[in-house]
Amino acid sequence: HRRLRALVAIDLKIGSFQPEYKGKMEFYLEALDTQERLEGENASIGIIICRDKNKTVVEYALRTAGRPIGVATYTVSPQLPEAYRAELPSPEAIAERLRLWDEKETNDE
């Protein structure tokens, strides 16, 4: 993140927030700070994105976090919003690209 001058790790989960996600995120942040952070950059920031969360569980889990970690939620929409449809390839185009990629991988072996 250029304004914050910090690396940002994002961990997307398909279910509810679990306290153990904090430990995994702290591992990721330590790796980023040790391996990738440049001189003059701030400590890395972690964002855990889950389907849902219990505020109390999140508060207890993050209370002892030694690094900046946030938890956010998302919702799933059954249809791609109209505004984004022109920006992304169709399902058929994605399937064709995957088929071609799979054929290339098979031929390279």
C-alpha positions in Angstrom: 0.0 0.0 0.0 1.8 3.1 -1.2 0.2 5.7 1.1 0.7 3.6 4.2 4.2 2.5 3.0 3.3 -1.0 4.1 2.8 -4.5 2.7 -0.8 -5.8 3.1 -1.6 -9.5 3.4 -5.2 -10.5 2.6 -6.5 -13.9 3.6 -9.9 -14.7 2.1 -11.9 -17.4 4.0 -15.1 -19.1 2.8 -16.6 -19.5 6.3 -17.0 -17.8 9.6 -14.0 -16.2 11.4 -12.1 -18.6 13.6 -9.6 -17.5 16.3 -6.8 -19.6 14.8 -6.9 -17.4 11.7 -5.1 -14.7 13.8 -2.1 -17.0 14.3 -1.9 -17.8 10.6 -2.1 -14.1 9.7 0.7 -13.3 12.2 2.8 -15.9 10.5 2.2 -14.3 7.1 3.0 -10.9 8.5 6.2 -12.1 10.1 7.3 -13.7 6.7 6.5 -10.5 4.8 8.3 -8.3 7.3 11.4 -10.6 7.3 11.5 -11.5 3.7 9.9 -8.6 1.7 9.7 -5.4 3.7 12.1 -2.7 2.5 14.0 -0.3 4.6 11.8 2.7 5.5 8.5 0.8 5.1 6.1 0.4 8.0 5.2 -3.0 9.5 2.9 -5.2 7.3 -0.8 -5.1 7.8 -3.1 -8.1 7.8 -6.7 -8.3 6.6 -8.8 -11.4 7.2 -12.0 -11.5 5.1 -14.6 -14.0 6.2 -18.2 -14.9 5.2 -19.3 -13.7 8.7 -17.9 -13.0 12.1 -18.9 -12.8 15.8 -17.7 -9.5 17.1 -16.9 -10.8 20.6 -14.8 -13.7 19.2 -12.9 -11.3 16.9 -12.2 -9.0 19.8 -10.9 -11.7 22.1 -8.8 -13.3 19.3 -7.2 -10.0 18.3 -6.8 -8.6 21.8 -3.2 -9.9 22.1 -2.3 -9.5 18.4 1.2 -8.0 18.2 0.7 -6.8 14.6 -2.1 -4.7 12.9 -4.8 -7.2 11.8 -8.4 -6.4 10.8 -11.3 -8.7 10.1 -13.9 -7.9 7.5 -16.9 -9.7 6.0 -18.2 -10.2 2.5 -21.5 -11.2 0.9 -22.0 -13.4 -2.1 -24.2 -12.2 -4.9 -25.9 -14.8 -7.1 -25.3 -12.6 -10.1 -22.4 -10.4 -11.1 -23.6 -6.7 -11.0 -24.3 -5.3 -14.4 -21.6 -2.6 -14.0 -18.9 -5.3 -13.8 -20.1 -7.6 -16.6 -18.4 -5.6 -19.3 -15.1 -5.6 -17.4 -14.8 -9.4 -16.9 -14.7 -12.3 -19.4 -17.8 -14.4 -19.8 -18.0 -17.8 -18.2 -17.6 -19.4 -21.6 -14.4 -17.4 -22.3 -12.9 -18.4 -18.9 -13.8 -22.1 -19.6 -12.1 -21.8 -23.0 -8.9 -20.3 -21.5 -8.8 -23.0 -18.9 -9.2 -25.7 -21.5 -6.3 -24.2 -23.6 -4.2 -23.9 -20.5 -4.9 -27.5 -19.5 -4.0 -28.6 -23.1 -0.7 -26.6 -22.9 0.2 -28.2 -19.6 -0.6 -31.7 -20.9 1.5 -31.1 -24.1 4.5 -29.7 -22.0 4.8 -32.9 -20.0 
